[in-house]
Amino acid sequence: MLGSVLMIMLFGFITGSLARLAVPGPDPMPVWLTMAIGLVGSAAGGALAIAFWGKGTQGIGIFSFLGAVILVVAYRRFVQKRPIVGPQALAFPEKGIGISRFQDRRQKMEDMLRQAQSEQGRTNVDSNLQKLRDLHEAGILTDEEFEAKKAHLQGQ
């Protein structure tokens, strides 16, 4: 019983994911919504195929997928308030389920990247200053050259 439920959920997720890929442009949404779109689209599309051609038809899979695609299009059009085609369809959505959470995560990742780049820059400056000191102590750089290079490095 549990295995059947998990398989149904997995197939719903796969169908929902493929439906999201079939519609151009970004559609960030939680996993549960992708799964729900796949399950509901599959049920509606499959029921429609069975109503037209009966249970033994090959059209059930195609109609299941098309049902999920239609739900993705409807989600984009009515929830995200975005067009389906054109340049705005490729823009990142500003509305929708999970968008604010996604934007928060994205901001945190960008902050972490900036912090890591800043730390890397400080490490490079410290390393280069040490090399300058070594060259100065070895007598390769004069006092004036050392001070000029040191000021240049610290000014970066």
N, C-alpha and C positions, 0 to 999 in steps of 0.2 A: 504494500500500500504506500509506504513512505517513498520507496523507489519510484513508483509511478508518478507520484506528485512531483518529485525532484526532476524526473525526466520531462514532464509537462512544462515545468518552470524553465528548464534548460532550453527546450525547443521554443518556448515563448520568447526567451531572451535572444536566441539566435535569430528568430524571425523578426523581432523588433529591431535588432541591430542591423540586419540586412535591409530592412525597410528604411532605417535612418540613412544608410549608405546610398540607397537608391535616390534619395532626394538631395540635390546639390546644396552645399552650404553647411555651416556648423549648426548642430542641434544638441548642445550640451543638456543632458537631463540625467536624473538619477537612474540607477540600475533598475529599481522597481518600476519606474515609468516605462522604460524600454521594454521590460518584461510584460507589463500590462498592455502596452500597445501591440506587442506580438501576440499575446493570448487573445485579446478581444478582436483584433484584426483577423486572426486565424479562425476564430469561432464564427465571426460574421461572414467572412469570405467563404469558408468551408460550407456553412449552412446554405449560402446562396448557390454554390455549385451543386450541392446535393439536391436543392429544390429544383434546379434546372435539369440536371442529368442523372440524378440518382446516386446511390452510395458507391457504386463501382467506378465512378468516373476518375480520370486522371486530372481533371480540372480542379480538384479540391486543393492541391498544393499551390497551384498558380493563383487561384482565387483567394486562398489564405494569405499569400504574400501580398497580393494587390490590396486586400482589406487592410493589412498593416501599413502599407504605403499610404493609402488614403487617410488613415488615422494620423500619420506623421504630417502629411500635408495639412490636415485640419488643425492639428496642434500648432503648427507654424503659423497658419493663417489667422486663427481665432484666439489663441492664447498669447503667442509671441507678437502678433500683429505685424508680421513680415510678409513680403511677397514670396511667391514660390520660384519665380524666375527673375532674371535681371541682376544688376549689381548689388542691390539691397538684399537679395537672397543669399549672397555670399558674405555679407557683413555679420559680425558677431551679434547675437540677439541681446537686447537690453531688458526684455521681459521674459518670464517663463518660470517654470518650476525648477528650482535649484540654481538659478543664474546668480543670485547674490552670494550664495555659498561658493560657487565656482570662482566668482570674482574675488572673494576674500582669500581663497586658497592661492589664486594667481598672484595677488598682491603680496602675500607672505613669501611666495617663491621668489618674486622679483626683489623683495627686500633682502632675502637671504643671499641672493646672487650678488647684489650690490655690496653687501657686507663682506662676502668672500673676496670680491674683487678689490675692495678697499684694503683688506688684510693682506692680500697678495701684493698689492702695491707697496704697502709699508714694509713687507718682508724684502721686496726687491730693493727698496731704498736703503734699508739697513745693511743688506748684503753688499750693495755697491759702496756704501760708506766704509765698510770694513776693508774692502779691496783698496779703496783710496788710501786709507790709513796705512795699510801694508806697503803700498807703493811709496808713500811718503817716508815711512820708517826705513825702507830699503834705499832711500836716497834717489829714487827714480823721478819723483815729483818734488819740485821746489815748494817752499812755504806758500808762495803766491799761487802757484798752479793748484796746490792742494786746496787752498781756501776758495779759489774760484770754482773748482769742480764740486766742492762740498756745497757751496751756495747754490750752484745750478741743480744739484740733486735734491736738495731740501726745498727748492722752489717749485718742484714738480707737483 
